[in-house]
Amino acid sequence: MTANDARNTTTGYGAPRRALVTGASHGLGLDTARRLAADGWSVTGVGRRPATAVEQPVPFDYQSANLSLPGTYPEVAGAANGGWDLVVHSAVHYADFHHRPRLGFADTEEMLRVNALAPYYLTLEILDQQPADRFCSVVVVNSEAMYHADRHSAPYAASKAALRLLTAGLAESCRERQAAVSTLVLGPLDDERKRADLRAIAGKLGAREEEVTRKFLKRSNPDLVIEELIDYTSCFHSIRHLQNLGRRANGMVCRLDGGSAGSLI
């Protein structure tokens, strides 16, 4: 770790900076929490899965909590016992909408709770508890899915669109306080599930995985201008960039989406 890295991961008193990562039981959230811990941050990761179901290693404080229940927010927000320096909202719920003809009301409500309402109300709770002199950077991970909807994806897209509007409201509320709320919009991620599906298709067709990936991306969204899935390393660099901008990142939208929203957005 360089001297600059050390300054970026400690408070003015030399103590490790505190980071909260939601969705830390798997995928992007778990990867982000691990990378922050490796960089010297004191990390609390929150996920719905029990600790025994989280893939090792887990070099951070993991807490199992159901963020669809608002009663969990005060305890999660107060886990830092003195405030947070970075909050990354990456929890997401899909309800497996791609493989179901129609989502029921309860599934759609759960999706809205986890994807939109939880980041909003948890952030409000965090800001209420945050010491007035301690700056907090809040990075909300969103999806390019908010720009597109069909009969299957509409509830998920709506949850992400709602998240974007709620995030804008949070940013406005931080205009005169020691906090910044920004958005990281992601396109198709190179996650384990998607990679396994593409690998299986490649094996069935006798084709190279790279070629199948290129065709998948082109067919899934003609606006995409990338031929590779978006890797976790790029996501982490984007999160740290938003955090390092400090107050100037308030209200900022960083698109790491491969152009999937089209030319004018």
N, C-alpha and C positions, 0 to 999 in steps of 0.2 A: 504494500500500500504506500503510495507517495504522500508527501506532505499535504498536497492539495486534497487528496482522497481523505486524509485524516481530518482536515478541516471540514469537509463536507459530511462527515459521518459522526462528528461530535458536537456537543453544544458548546456555548461559550465557557462553560465550567469544566470542559474536558470529559464530561460524561457521554456515553454513546447516545446517539440520536435514537428516538423511538419511532417505530413505524408500525402501522396497523394495516394488515392485508386481509381483505375478505375473499371468500372463495379459495382459501388456502389449502383445501384438502386434496386438490388435484389440479392438473392443467396449468394454465397461465398463473393462477394465484399461487399455487405451490412453487412454481418455478421462480416467480418474483420474490416470494418470501425467502427462498433459499439464497438467491443472489444478493438480496439486501443483507442477510445474515453474514454471508461470505465477505461482504464489503465492510463489515464492522458495525452494522446497525443492530440495535436491540429490537427484535421483531416479535410482534404478536400476530399470529395467523388464526383466522376464524373460518370454520367450515362446518357444514351440516354433518359430515361423516364422523363417526367416533374416531378417536386417536389411533386405535388399533387397526383401522382400515386405511390409514394414510400411508402411502408408499414411503419407505425410508430412503435416505436419511431425512430427519426433520430437525434441523439445527436451529430451531426457534421455539418459542412458547406457543403451542397449539391449543386452541380452545374450541370445543364442539358447541355450536349454538345454531339454533334455527332462526335465521334472520327474517323469516316471514312473520314472526311473532314480535310485535313492537315492545313487548315486555323485556326483551333481551337487550335493547339498545342502551339503557343506562349503565348496565354492568359492563358491556363491551366497550362503550365510550370511556368508562372510568378505569379501564384496566391499566392505563399508563401511569396512573397515580401522579399526575403532574403535567399531563398534556402530551400531545403528539406533535412530531415534526413532519411526518408524512403519513397520509392515509391513501391507500389504493383500493378502490372498490372494483373488484373483479368477479364477485359472485354472480352466477347466472343460472337460470332455470329454463330448460327448453321444453319440458313436458313431452319430448319425443314427437313433436308436431309433424315431422316429415313422414312418419309412418302411421299416421292416424287420419281417417277421413274427416273427423271433426273433433275439436277439443270441447269437453264439457265446461260448464260455467266454473266449476270448482278448480279445474286445471288452469283456466285462463286467469282466474283471480289469483291463484298461487304464483303464476308467472308475473303478473303485475306487481304483486307484493315483493317478490325477490328481486326482480330486475329493475324496478323503478322506485317503489315506495321505500324499500329498505335503505338504499343508498341515500335517499333524500332525508328521511327522518333520523337515520343514524348520524348523518353529517350534522344535522341541526343539534342533536344531542351532544356531539363532540364539540361543536363550536360553543355551545352553552357552558360546557365544562372546561374549555380551554383557558389557561391563564392569559390575561390580556396582553402580557409582554412576551408571549412565546408564539412565534410564527408557525403556522401549520399550512402545509401544501396538501391539497386534496385532489387526487387524480381519479377521475371517473372513467372507467373503461366502458366504451359503448361499441356499437356495431353498425356497419354499413347496412345492416338489415332494416334499419329505420327508414331507408329511402325506397324500399321495395316491398311489395306485399302481394301475395296471391291467396287463394282460398285456404291454403294450408298454413302459410306463414303469417297471416294477418295478425293474430293475437300476439305472436312474438314481436313482430315489427312494431305493433302498437305499444308494447311495453318499452321498447327501445326509443321510440319517438317521445313517449312520456318522460323517460329518463332524461332525454336531451333538454326538454323544456324545464323540468325540475332543476336540472343542473344549472341552467341559465339563471333561474331564480336564486339559487344558492350563491352564484357568482355576484349577482347584484347586491345581495345582502352583505357581501364581504368587501364592498367598495371602501369602507372606512375602518376596517379592522385588520388585525395581523393574521390574515389568511388569504389564500388564493384557491379557487376551485376551477379546475380545467378539465377538458375532455380529451381522451384518446380514442379516436374512432378507428376500429380495426376491420380489415377485410378478412378473407378466408385464412384461418390460422392453421399452422402446421402442427395440429394436435394429434395425439395418439389414435383417437378414434377415426379421424379423417384419413390419416396415413394408413391405417390398417385396411380401411375400405378400398382405398386406391391400390394398395398392394395386392389385395385379393382380386380386384378387377384385372390388374396387370397380369397376374398369374393365370387367370381364366382365359385371357385373350392371347397369352404368349407374347405380350408387349413389354417394353421397358416402362418402369414406374414413372420416369420423368415425362415420357410421351403421354401417358394416361393422365398425369397431372395437368399438363398443358391443355389437353382436350377438355378436361373437366372444368378448368377455369374459364376457358373460352365459351363453353356451352352454358355454364352456370350464370354468367353475366357478361354480355358482349362489351360492356364498358370497361372491363378489367384490362389493364395494360401491363400486367405481370404474368410470368409463366411459372412462377414458383409460389408455393404457399408461404405465408408470412411467419417467420420463425420467432421464437420466444426471445432470442437475443435482441432482435430489433425492437421488440415491444419494450424490453427492459431499458434499452438505451433511450427510447422515447419517454418513458416514465421518468427517468432520471433527468432528462433534458427539461421537462416541464417543472420538475421539482427545483432544479437549479436556477430557473428563471425567477423564482421568488414571486413577489407581488405582481410582477409584470405578466405572469401567466394567468392572472385572474380573468376568467371568461374566455380563455384561449381554447380553440379547437384544433387539435393536431390530428391530421388524417394520415394514418398508415393503412390505407385501404385499397391500394393498387388502382386507384382511379375508379373504384366501383360505383361511386355516386354520380358519375357523369362529369361532363366538362365544366359546367357552370356552378357547381356547388363546392 
